Every structure is written in C-alpha cells, then in structure tokens.
C-alpha cells in the first residue's frame, strides 16, 4: 500500500473514531468559518462549506469574509456575498459583517444588520488596528445595543491585548466578545481578567493541545466554543483536539454539548450561560516518551505548514521515539511514518492544499501524546 492509500485509511479511521468523542445528541455549531477568496490564495465556496458541514453533521456555523482583494470600500462587496450565501444556506450559516475601521465601520455594520447580519468580525492584524482604537467604541456600543457577538482575531501576529479587552468587556457587558484562536496572543493575561465573565468567550481554533488545556484550567467551560477556522483549519483535527481533551478530562455530557454547540446556539438566542469552575488541572503529566514525541512533532509541523524540507530530520526522530514500550505512544508510529512518507512523496514546494493530510496525521499524533486514553478509544482504533 502506498503512502497516499495508507494516509486515506488512517484518516478515514480517524474520521469514524472521532464520533466516539461526541455526545450522541450533540448539536454541532462552528464558531469560526470563512467564505470567499483570500489574498493569500486560501478559498472556500458555499457548496464546499455546506458539503463539509453535512459530512460532519454540523448544524450551524458563524461565517464571514476572507481578506478579499475587492474589500474596498468598507468590505461592502465581500459582506454582500457572505450575506447572500448565508441566506441561501437554509439558516445553517450565520453571517457576520467584517469591518475596516478606516472606512465607515459603524455605517457598514448597520447596513449589514438590516440585510441579515447577526454579528461582527474584527481582524486587528489584517486591518492594522488595535483593540483600544477609539474608532471601535461605537462598534462595541452597537453590539451591546443589539446584543450580538463580535468575533475578534486574537491569534498570532498581534501585540498583547488583554487589558484592552477586559476594559471593553466591563464597559460593554451586553456586547458578546468571542476571542478567536483561544486568545493565544495574550492568553494568560486575558484569562486573569475575564475568567467567568458571561460576555467573553474563546473559540478553540488553535493547533496546540497545551493552549486548550491551559484555557480549560483557567476559565469556565461555558466560555469555550468549538471552532474549525475553515479553510485554514479542518473538522477532523478541530473535533479531535477539543474532543480528546474533554474526554481525557472526563467532562460531563452537558459540558461537551455546550462546547460543541449548545452554548453558541444560546448566544445567538440572546441567552447567558451559567458559569461553572474550570475543569482542567493546573498541570498536565506526560511520560518522557510522549514528551519526546510531542517535542519533535512541534518542530516538524511548522516546516510542513511552510512547505519546507525537514533537513533536520525531526519527523524521523518523532517516529523513532514511538518505538518504545511506553503504552501512551502506542499506535503513533504508523501515523507519523505515513505522514513522513506522504510528505516525501509530495515534496517541498507543494501546493498548500496538498499538504493538509500530512499535517492532519502529525496533529492527530500530537493530540494523542497528551490524550492517550481518548485517542486510543477513538481515532487510533476501528
């Protein structure tokens, strides 16, 4: 069997196994998706988005435009397209208006709200503004007036934003703030300031197991919303990541249902969730072998994202570390060696879309290092 066929087998097994990590009655609602064509070449159209939602039984998704070439003025054209696509989705896509603070943001938000938008997307890195920008004050006031969500990029490529966000959350308690990418840009400070606040939430669209474990040790699980970040992320890994963590923690079905969609559905209905204590411990124990595998994978995955050759051979070190009597890494070698063989077959410089299955295999292996019991009973077995 070639690397491509073996990758398809392993990913197919994983896709079936992920279902064991979800409550039988889970209502899946994705807090972070895009549509359109980004300047960086990433793209997702309506038909593909709906097909993927159907494949993974996703019932609802927040959606907003990518960083489109025709965004001037005021993101009007991309917003109109997303509004049209959402209207054609049968209420499965919930449109957010993307704003540019340099071009009438309040006017564009009001226009989109009249046309069916149910929230706002702000991207401080892409649009080059800070969260404490004075031009945002009327935007937050508008969100509070209508009690709709504002999804804010809080991932890589930004300065710390914790203090500014906490000020906004306190000043506008009726504005629902969803911090994208688990707020990894300033997670520690943000968690210190907003843990338990009923108007601040975190989406799970990040790549690090430790990011979400730390988040769940600091904030109420009712503040955590499952998200894919598709087309940059994907359903398989995003479900495996938060699903395996919640399973390893022994989270109740009620908590899992909330994270996977019920909390987001409640937000869209104007409901305020009741907050409980964090569910993750302050420290997480890995065996030495699992730590070695995870460390080598952490060095490997960025190389694949950047479509660079693994000249240091760290992926082979990850595979080698799996050849151990340590049961916590059982089953990981085939994931990693298949990913290595597929990457070698594709080759550095491949098109971005060609590398996704390589990264999925590596990411599934890394999740299993932290959550061996959950992985072992779900995507590492038939």
Buried (B, 14 or more C-beta within 10 A) or exposed (E): EEBBEBBBEBBEBBBEBBBEBBBEEBBBBBBBBBBBBBEEEBBBEBEEBBEBBEEBEBBBBBBBBBBBEEBEEBBBBBBBBBBBBBEEBEEBBBBBBBBBBEBBBBEBBBBBBEBBBBBBBBBBBBBEBEBEBEEBBEBBBBBBEBEBBBBBBBBEEBEEBBBBBBEBBEEBBBBBBBBBBBBBBBBEBBBEBBBBBBBBBBBBBBBBBBBBBBBBBBBBBBBBBBBBBBBBBBBBBBBBBBBBBBBBBEBBEEBBBBBBBBBBBBBBEEEBBEBBEBBBEEEBEBBEBBBBBBBBBBBBBEBBEEBEEBEEEBBBBBBBBBEBEBEBBBBBBBBBBBBBBBBBBBEBEBEEEBBBBBBBBBBBBBBBBBBBEBBBBBBBEE
